[in-house]
Amino acid sequence: MHIHIENDASGPFALHLSRERLQQQLDAHPKLRSHFTLTENSDPAQTATFLANCDLLWSGRKLALDAFSTPRLRWVQVMSAGVEQWLAHLPKGVTLTNASGVHGDKGAEFILMAALMFNFGIPGFLQDQAQRLWRPTFGGCARGKTVLLLGVGGIGSAAARLLTAQGYRVIGVTRSGQCDADVARCIRIDAIDDVLPQVDVLVSTLPLTPQTEMLFDRRRLDLLPARAGIVIVGRAAVFDYAAMREKLCAGELAGAVLDVYPQEPLPADDALWNTPGVVMTPHCSLDDHSAYLEGCLEVFIDNLVRYRSGDPLRNQVDVERGY
Protein backbone atom coordinates (compact mmCIF):
# COMPACT_ATOMS: atom_id res chain seq x y z
CA MET A 1 0.00 0.00 0.00
CA HIS A 2 1.40 3.36 -1.01
CA ILE A 3 1.27 6.58 1.05
CA HIS A 4 2.03 9.88 -0.64
CA ILE A 5 3.00 13.00 1.33
CA GLU A 6 2.09 16.30 -0.32
CA ASN A 7 3.78 19.25 1.41
CA ASP A 8 3.11 22.95 0.88
CA ALA A 9 6.25 24.57 -0.52
CA SER A 10 4.96 28.02 0.44
CA GLY A 11 4.14 27.02 4.02
CA PRO A 12 6.35 26.93 7.14
CA PHE A 13 9.01 24.25 7.02
CA ALA A 14 7.98 23.23 10.55
CA LEU A 15 4.76 21.85 9.02
CA HIS A 16 6.48 19.73 6.37
CA LEU A 17 6.34 15.99 6.93
CA SER A 18 9.41 14.29 5.51
CA ARG A 19 9.37 10.78 4.12
CA GLU A 20 12.14 9.88 6.58
CA ARG A 21 10.14 11.03 9.57
CA LEU A 22 7.05 9.11 8.57
CA GLN A 23 9.16 6.03 7.82
CA GLN A 24 10.63 6.18 11.33
CA GLN A 25 7.13 6.25 12.80
CA LEU A 26 6.04 3.29 10.70
CA ASP A 27 9.14 1.26 11.52
CA ALA A 28 8.63 1.87 15.24
CA HIS A 29 5.13 0.39 15.17
CA PRO A 30 4.84 -3.42 14.92
CA LYS A 31 1.45 -3.25 13.17
CA LEU A 32 2.67 -0.82 10.52
CA ARG A 33 6.24 -1.90 9.85
CA SER A 34 6.94 -3.10 6.27
CA HIS A 35 3.39 -2.55 5.05
CA PHE A 36 3.77 0.78 3.21
CA THR A 37 5.82 2.46 0.53
CA LEU A 38 6.26 6.24 0.66
CA THR A 39 6.75 9.23 -1.62
CA GLU A 40 6.99 12.93 -0.83
CA ASN A 41 6.45 16.01 -2.99
CA SER A 42 6.32 19.81 -2.65
CA ASP A 43 6.35 20.75 -6.34
CA PRO A 44 2.79 21.44 -7.62
CA ALA A 45 3.90 20.61 -11.14
CA GLN A 46 4.59 17.03 -10.03
CA THR A 47 1.48 16.49 -7.91
CA ALA A 48 -0.57 14.77 -10.60
CA THR A 49 2.07 12.09 -11.16
CA PHE A 50 2.19 11.19 -7.47
CA LEU A 51 -1.59 11.24 -6.94
CA ALA A 52 -2.10 8.81 -9.80
CA ASN A 53 -0.23 6.12 -7.90
CA CYS A 54 -1.14 6.52 -4.23
CA ASP A 55 -3.62 4.68 -2.02
CA LEU A 56 -3.40 7.04 0.97
CA LEU A 57 -2.64 10.75 0.93
CA TRP A 58 -1.24 13.01 3.67
CA SER A 59 -1.67 16.58 2.52
CA GLY A 60 -0.32 19.78 3.99
CA ARG A 61 -1.97 21.90 1.30
CA LYS A 62 -5.46 22.18 -0.15
CA LEU A 63 -6.04 20.20 -3.33
CA ALA A 64 -9.00 20.06 -5.70
CA LEU A 65 -8.77 16.29 -5.99
CA ASP A 66 -11.45 16.03 -8.65
CA ALA A 67 -9.05 17.80 -11.02
CA PHE A 68 -6.62 14.85 -10.79
CA SER A 69 -6.69 11.21 -11.78
CA THR A 70 -6.74 9.26 -8.49
CA PRO A 71 -7.79 5.69 -9.40
CA ARG A 72 -6.26 4.10 -6.29
CA LEU A 73 -6.95 6.80 -3.71
CA ARG A 74 -9.07 5.64 -0.77
CA TRP A 75 -8.26 7.94 2.14
CA VAL A 76 -6.93 11.48 2.67
CA GLN A 77 -5.52 12.85 5.96
CA VAL A 78 -5.36 16.66 5.97
CA MET A 79 -3.54 18.98 8.36
CA SER A 80 -6.46 21.36 8.89
CA ALA A 81 -9.60 21.14 11.00
CA GLY A 82 -11.77 23.00 8.47
CA VAL A 83 -12.48 20.93 5.37
CA GLU A 84 -15.11 22.80 3.33
CA GLN A 85 -12.70 23.37 0.44
CA TRP A 86 -11.76 19.68 0.43
CA LEU A 87 -15.37 18.50 0.46
CA ALA A 88 -16.21 20.59 -2.58
CA HIS A 89 -13.72 18.52 -4.62
CA LEU A 90 -13.65 15.13 -2.90
CA PRO A 91 -13.96 12.16 -5.28
CA LYS A 92 -16.75 9.73 -4.48
CA GLY A 93 -15.68 6.89 -2.23
CA VAL A 94 -12.66 8.68 -0.73
CA THR A 95 -12.55 8.93 3.07
CA LEU A 96 -11.43 12.26 4.57
CA THR A 97 -9.96 12.71 8.05
CA ASN A 98 -8.92 16.04 9.54
CA ALA A 99 -6.80 17.50 12.33
CA SER A 100 -9.64 18.26 14.74
CA GLY A 101 -8.39 18.41 18.32
CA VAL A 102 -4.77 19.21 17.50
CA HIS A 103 -5.50 22.90 18.16
CA GLY A 104 -7.32 22.14 21.41
CA ASP A 105 -5.01 23.24 24.23
CA LYS A 106 -3.72 26.44 22.67
CA GLY A 107 -7.14 27.33 21.28
CA ALA A 108 -8.70 26.92 24.70
CA GLU A 109 -6.14 29.25 26.28
CA PHE A 110 -6.72 31.88 23.60
CA ILE A 111 -10.49 31.73 24.10
CA LEU A 112 -10.14 32.04 27.88
CA MET A 113 -7.79 35.01 27.44
CA ALA A 114 -10.24 36.70 25.06
CA ALA A 115 -13.18 36.18 27.43
CA LEU A 116 -11.21 37.69 30.30
CA MET A 117 -10.25 40.65 28.10
CA PHE A 118 -13.92 41.58 27.88
CA ASN A 119 -14.37 41.12 31.60
CA PHE A 120 -11.64 43.69 32.26
CA GLY A 121 -12.60 46.04 29.44
CA ILE A 122 -9.34 45.60 27.55
CA PRO A 123 -10.74 46.31 24.05
CA GLY A 124 -12.01 49.66 25.29
CA PHE A 125 -8.78 50.47 27.12
CA LEU A 126 -6.75 49.77 23.97
CA GLN A 127 -8.95 52.20 22.09
CA ASP A 128 -8.53 54.81 24.84
CA GLN A 129 -4.76 54.28 24.86
CA ALA A 130 -4.57 55.00 21.13
CA GLN A 131 -6.40 58.29 21.77
CA ARG A 132 -4.53 59.05 25.02
CA LEU A 133 -7.76 59.08 27.01
CA TRP A 134 -7.89 58.36 30.75
CA ARG A 135 -11.25 56.68 31.41
CA PRO A 136 -11.22 54.21 34.32
CA THR A 137 -13.97 51.59 34.52
CA PHE A 138 -14.45 49.19 37.41
CA GLY A 139 -16.03 45.79 36.85
CA GLY A 140 -16.33 42.55 38.75
CA CYS A 141 -15.03 39.01 38.39
CA ALA A 142 -15.80 36.56 35.61
CA ARG A 143 -17.59 34.11 37.91
CA GLY A 144 -21.24 33.69 37.00
CA LYS A 145 -21.05 35.39 33.62
CA THR A 146 -22.45 33.53 30.63
CA VAL A 147 -20.45 32.27 27.66
CA LEU A 148 -22.34 30.95 24.66
CA LEU A 149 -19.94 28.50 23.02
CA LEU A 150 -20.81 27.80 19.39
CA GLY A 151 -19.33 24.39 18.68
CA VAL A 152 -17.89 22.00 21.28
CA GLY A 153 -15.56 19.90 19.18
CA GLY A 154 -11.84 19.64 19.89
CA ILE A 155 -11.27 23.34 20.53
CA GLY A 156 -14.67 24.03 22.03
CA SER A 157 -14.51 21.16 24.51
CA ALA A 158 -11.07 22.23 25.72
CA ALA A 159 -12.27 25.83 26.01
CA ALA A 160 -15.37 24.78 27.95
CA ARG A 161 -13.16 23.09 30.54
CA LEU A 162 -11.05 26.21 31.12
CA LEU A 163 -13.98 28.63 31.05
CA THR A 164 -15.98 26.53 33.53
CA ALA A 165 -12.97 26.26 35.85
CA GLN A 166 -12.68 30.08 35.73
CA GLY A 167 -16.27 30.35 36.93
CA TYR A 168 -18.09 31.14 33.72
CA ARG A 169 -21.51 29.61 33.06
CA VAL A 170 -20.96 27.93 29.70
CA ILE A 171 -23.81 27.10 27.34
CA GLY A 172 -22.69 24.82 24.51
CA VAL A 173 -24.30 24.81 21.08
CA THR A 174 -24.23 21.74 18.86
CA ARG A 175 -26.19 20.41 15.92
CA SER A 176 -27.86 17.75 18.08
CA GLY A 177 -28.15 19.73 21.31
CA GLN A 178 -25.99 17.16 23.09
CA CYS A 179 -22.31 17.04 24.06
CA ASP A 180 -19.93 15.56 26.61
CA ALA A 181 -18.11 18.83 27.28
CA ASP A 182 -17.90 20.56 30.67
CA VAL A 183 -20.85 22.91 30.15
CA ALA A 184 -23.80 24.02 32.28
CA ARG A 185 -26.16 23.04 29.48
CA CYS A 186 -26.12 22.23 25.79
CA ILE A 187 -28.66 23.42 23.22
CA ARG A 188 -29.39 22.94 19.54
CA ILE A 189 -28.40 25.58 17.02
CA ASP A 190 -32.03 26.42 16.34
CA ALA A 191 -32.52 27.34 20.05
CA ILE A 192 -29.84 30.04 20.26
CA ASP A 193 -32.21 32.99 19.83
CA ASP A 194 -33.74 32.37 23.25
CA VAL A 195 -30.41 32.62 25.08
CA LEU A 196 -28.66 35.41 23.16
CA PRO A 197 -30.04 38.21 25.42
CA GLN A 198 -28.34 36.49 28.42
CA VAL A 199 -24.89 36.30 26.84
CA ASP A 200 -21.79 38.09 28.13
CA VAL A 201 -19.34 36.43 25.72
CA LEU A 202 -20.17 34.76 22.42
CA VAL A 203 -17.45 32.35 21.20
CA SER A 204 -17.51 30.71 17.77
CA THR A 205 -15.38 27.69 16.87
CA LEU A 206 -17.85 26.58 14.20
CA PRO A 207 -16.83 25.08 10.87
CA LEU A 208 -18.36 26.43 7.67
CA THR A 209 -21.29 24.30 6.50
CA PRO A 210 -24.56 25.10 4.73
CA GLN A 211 -26.19 25.18 8.18
CA THR A 212 -23.67 27.57 9.75
CA GLU A 213 -22.98 29.96 6.86
CA MET A 214 -24.11 33.47 7.89
CA LEU A 215 -25.71 31.98 11.01
CA PHE A 216 -25.08 35.25 12.81
CA ASP A 217 -26.70 37.80 10.56
CA ARG A 218 -27.83 41.27 11.63
CA ARG A 219 -31.03 39.91 13.21
CA ARG A 220 -29.18 37.56 15.53
CA LEU A 221 -26.48 40.10 16.36
CA ASP A 222 -29.26 42.48 17.41
CA LEU A 223 -30.38 39.93 20.01
CA LEU A 224 -27.08 40.27 21.89
CA PRO A 225 -26.95 42.77 24.79
CA ALA A 226 -24.59 45.75 24.52
CA ARG A 227 -22.37 44.22 27.23
CA ALA A 228 -21.59 41.18 25.04
CA GLY A 229 -18.21 40.56 23.46
CA ILE A 230 -17.61 38.30 20.45
CA VAL A 231 -14.70 35.88 19.93
CA ILE A 232 -14.33 34.24 16.51
CA VAL A 233 -11.74 31.52 15.94
CA GLY A 234 -13.80 29.27 13.65
CA ARG A 235 -14.79 30.18 10.11
CA ALA A 236 -15.44 33.88 9.43
CA ALA A 237 -18.37 33.25 7.08
CA VAL A 238 -20.49 32.17 10.05
CA PHE A 239 -20.84 35.90 10.85
CA ASP A 240 -21.98 39.01 9.00
CA TYR A 241 -18.83 41.06 9.60
CA ALA A 242 -20.32 44.23 8.11
CA ALA A 243 -23.27 44.11 10.51
CA MET A 244 -20.95 43.32 13.42
CA ARG A 245 -18.79 46.31 12.57
CA GLU A 246 -21.84 48.59 12.45
CA LYS A 247 -22.88 47.47 15.92
CA LEU A 248 -19.36 47.98 17.28
CA CYS A 249 -19.18 51.48 15.82
CA ALA A 250 -22.55 52.26 17.40
CA GLY A 251 -21.39 51.04 20.83
CA GLU A 252 -23.92 48.21 20.77
CA LEU A 253 -21.33 45.53 21.57
CA ALA A 254 -18.50 45.43 24.12
CA GLY A 255 -15.93 44.46 21.50
CA ALA A 256 -14.67 41.62 19.35
CA VAL A 257 -11.54 39.46 19.40
CA LEU A 258 -11.07 38.19 15.86
CA ASP A 259 -8.59 35.66 14.48
CA VAL A 260 -10.33 34.99 11.13
CA TYR A 261 -11.65 37.28 8.40
CA PRO A 262 -13.78 37.20 5.24
CA GLN A 263 -10.63 37.89 3.22
CA GLU A 264 -7.12 36.92 4.31
CA PRO A 265 -4.77 38.67 4.51
CA LEU A 266 -7.15 41.47 5.47
CA PRO A 267 -6.73 44.31 2.94
CA ALA A 268 -4.93 47.37 4.29
CA ASP A 269 -7.90 49.60 3.45
CA ASP A 270 -10.49 47.39 5.18
CA ALA A 271 -12.58 49.38 7.66
CA LEU A 272 -12.21 46.63 10.26
CA TRP A 273 -8.68 47.86 11.06
CA ASN A 274 -10.13 51.03 12.56
CA THR A 275 -13.24 49.61 14.17
CA PRO A 276 -13.61 50.51 17.87
CA GLY A 277 -13.37 47.65 20.32
CA VAL A 278 -11.77 45.19 17.89
CA VAL A 279 -8.67 43.20 18.86
CA MET A 280 -7.23 41.47 15.79
CA THR A 281 -4.83 38.55 15.41
CA PRO A 282 -3.80 37.40 11.90
CA HIS A 283 -5.17 33.83 11.87
CA CYS A 284 -2.36 32.43 13.98
CA SER A 285 -3.75 32.21 17.50
CA LEU A 286 -4.64 28.51 17.55
CA ASP A 287 -1.56 27.01 15.94
CA ASP A 288 1.64 25.97 17.69
CA HIS A 289 4.17 25.21 14.99
CA SER A 290 6.50 23.59 17.50
CA ALA A 291 3.94 20.87 18.21
CA TYR A 292 1.34 20.95 15.42
CA LEU A 293 3.01 18.54 13.01
CA GLU A 294 3.60 16.05 15.82
CA GLY A 295 -0.05 16.24 16.82
CA CYS A 296 -1.23 15.64 13.25
CA LEU A 297 1.23 12.77 12.87
CA GLU A 298 -0.07 11.15 16.05
CA VAL A 299 -3.60 11.22 14.59
CA PHE A 300 -2.33 9.75 11.30
CA ILE A 301 -0.38 6.88 12.89
CA ASP A 302 -3.34 5.99 15.09
CA ASN A 303 -5.55 6.02 12.01
CA LEU A 304 -3.16 3.84 10.03
CA VAL A 305 -3.45 1.20 12.75
CA ARG A 306 -7.23 1.51 12.65
CA TYR A 307 -7.25 1.39 8.86
CA ARG A 308 -5.28 -1.86 8.74
CA SER A 309 -7.52 -3.36 11.42
CA GLY A 310 -10.73 -2.29 9.70
CA ASP A 311 -11.75 -0.10 12.66
CA PRO A 312 -13.50 3.30 12.40
CA LEU A 313 -11.07 6.13 11.74
CA ARG A 314 -10.49 8.96 14.20
CA ASN A 315 -11.58 12.43 13.00
CA GLN A 316 -13.45 11.02 10.01
CA VAL A 317 -15.37 13.81 8.31
CA ASP A 318 -19.08 13.32 7.71
CA VAL A 319 -19.47 14.45 4.10
CA GLU A 320 -23.15 15.30 4.56
CA ARG A 321 -22.63 17.40 7.69
CA GLY A 322 -19.44 19.01 6.44
CA TYR A 323 -17.30 18.33 9.52
Beta strands, then each sheet from edge to edge (+ up, - down):
strand 1: 2-6
strand 2: 37-41
strand 3: 56-59
strand 4: 75-78
strand 5: 95-97
strand 6: 146-150
strand 7: 169-174
strand 8: 185-188
strand 9: 201-204
strand 10: 229-232
strand 11: 255-258
strand 12: 278-280
sheet 1: 2+ 1+ 3+ 4+ 5+
sheet 2: 8+ 7+ 6+ 9+ 10+ 11+ 12+
end
